[in-house]
Amino acid sequence: MLFDNQLSGEIPKSIGKLSNLEALRAGGNQNLKGELPLEIGNCTNLAVLGLAETGISGSLPSSIGRLKRLQTIAIYTSLLSGPIPEEIGDCTELQNLYLYQNSITGSIPRRIGELRKLQSLLLWQNSLVGTIPAELGSCRDLRVIDLSENLTGSIPTALEVFKLEELQLSVNQLSGTIPSEITNCTALTHLEVDNNEITGEIPVQIGKLTSLNLFFAWKNNLIGNIPESLSECENLQALDLSYNQLFGPVPRQIFALTNLTKLLLISNNLTGFIPPDIGNCTNLYRFRISGNRLGGTVPSEIGNLKSLNFLDMSNNRLVGGIPPSISGCENLEFLDLHSNALTGPLPDTLPKSLQFVDISDNRLTGPLSPTIGSLTELTKLNLRKKPTFWQNSSREMSCNRLQLLDLGNNGFSGDIPKELGQLPSLEISLNLSCNQLTGEILLSFRTLTN
């Protein structure tokens, strides 16, 4: 074992004389350079080839196919180029193939389907082209597949591997649909197909994946309703279906998933309302549903979400007031409700943990402080198009960490309020544009050194 040293130079061709060598582990030697010599194929007892995080370059030699006992190839985060040799299919004992973060080109050889003992296939972040070979379905022991940032074509229906736990196909140019056959992989815990060109509907059989922890399908061209059967994925913790063309209501059944920590449904065509059942998701940390056509009110049950850190319901058609129960979200740092039709005054109390608040472009009324003015952790505040907040308030503010304040387009008249010069941390933006302010610029602005 030679890993994590200061080795430099190239691997000598004479390594081929070590016919009894069982493990070559020299990863982490960044100055180890050159190509893997053809003679490595003479090390016929080799079980582990570990050269990760080195300067090894060039192609994998075709002689690697002579290594019949090889179980692990780990040459990730290196400088490999060229194609994966077809002879890889002769390494019939291979269990782990880790070649991610290189510059490997060409397509994934179809002979990879001959690796019947393969458990992990990690080829992400290379320069691969072509399609996912259907022959992978013959690798019945596969548990982890990560082919992200590479490929085109569709997800093969033959990829029906019952032991598969993680399937990561993000940031490709995959088209076609999510095949229903994938739902037969009932051991799946991670299904990531985001950032592709996938069309069609989410398979209604998705509920068969009862072990699923994470499902990311954002930034595709998915249509149809969010299937109610997702509620059967009782272990689901993270669901992101943002930036698609999904329509219809958010199924109430989704909010029976009490393990959910992340629910992101941004920029779809969702309608209906946010059901009170959201209060059941007491582990929810991040909830984003902006850019839809949701109506109704902000449910008071939102106050049950003690773990909630990030709440974004902006750019919808929400009405009614901000519920006083929101003060129960004691860990909330980010609140974005802008561009709705919310009315009424602000609640008497808001979570003290708030750092970002955007309630602009609504129809809210009433004074600004003490509700906002007492938020000592606040760094960004957007009140655009809300004149009554400032004009009818006592203007007492203890937001000493405030870095951005937007009071633009409010129709303010008269002098610039002196309180604005008493915010010592303003350093990103103070927007007073599109008002009717008169008088002189405050001398106290000299204290705003940033």
C-alpha positions, 0 to 999 in steps of 0.5 A: 500500500502506497496511498497518500504519500508524495510519490512522483514519476510514472508507474514502471513497466517492470510492475508486470513482473509482480505476478503475485501482486494482489493489491496496488493501492497508490491513490492520493499521490497527485504527482504520480503521472503517466499512463497505466502501463500495458504490462499491468495485465501480467499481474494476474493475481491482482484483485484491487487496482487503486490509483484514485486522485493521482495524475494518471492519464491516458486510456485504460490498457486493453490488457486489463482484461487479463486480470481475471481476479480483479474485484475493484478498479478505483481510478477516480478524480484522475486524468484518464482519457480515451474509451473504456476498453471492451476487454473490461468484460473479461474481468468477470470477478469485478465488483466495483468500477469507480472511474468518475471525474476523469475525461473518459470518452466514447460509449459505455461498452455493452460487454459491461453486461458480462460483469455479473458480479458488479455491484457499483458502477460510478462513471459520473462526470466524464465525457462519455457519449451514447446511451445507457446500455440495456445489457446493464440489466444482466448485472443482477448484483448491481446496487449503485449506478451513477452515470451523471453528466454524460449520456443521451438516449432513454432509460432502458426498461431492462434496467430492472435490477432488484438489488439496485439501491441508488440510480443516479442519472442527473445532468444528462440529455436523457429523453423518453419517459421514466419506465414503469419497470424501474419501480420493480427495483424495490430496494431503491433508496435514491432515484435521481433523474433531474436535469434531463429532457425526460417527458411523460408522467411519473409512473403511478407505480412509484408507490412500490418503492417503499424504501425510497429516501430521495426522488429528484426529477426536477428540470425535465419536461414531465407532465400530468399530476403528482401521483397520489401513490407517492404517499406509499413511499413512507421512508421518503425524505427528499422530493424535488419535482421542480421546473416541470409542467406538472399540473393539478393539485398537490395530493393531500396524501403527500403530507402524510409522509412524516419523514419528509425534510425537503419538498420542492415543487417550484415552477410547475402549473400546480393549482388548488390550495396548500392543504392543512395536512402540511402540519403533519410534516413535522420534520420538514426543513425546506418547503418551496412551492413558488411559481405555481397557480395555487390559491387559498390561504397559507394554512395555520397548521404551518406553525406546527413545523418547528424544524422548518428553515426555508419557506417559499410560497412566492409567485402564486395566488394566495389570499388572506393573511399571514397566519399568526401561527407562523411564529411557531416556526421557531427555526425559520430563517428564510420567508418568501411570500412575494407576488401573491394577493395576501391582505391584512396586517403582519402577525404581532410576532414572527420567528426571531430566527428570520434572516430573509423576508420578502413580502413585497407585491402583496396587499398587506397593510398595517405598521411595519414595527415592532413585527419586523423591526425587532428581528435582530437576525434579519439581513435582507428585507423586501417591502417593495410596493407596500407604502403603509408599512413604513409610513404608518409605523413608528420606524423603530428598527433594531435590525442591526444586521440588515444588509439589504432593504428594498423600499422601492416603488412605494410612493413615499413623499417627504424627507428620507426617514432618518432611521435609514441612516441608523442601520450599520450593516447595510452593505448590499443594497438600499433601494428608495427608487420610484418614490416621491422623496424630497429634501437632502440626502441624510448626513447619517448616511455617512455612517453606512461605510459599506 
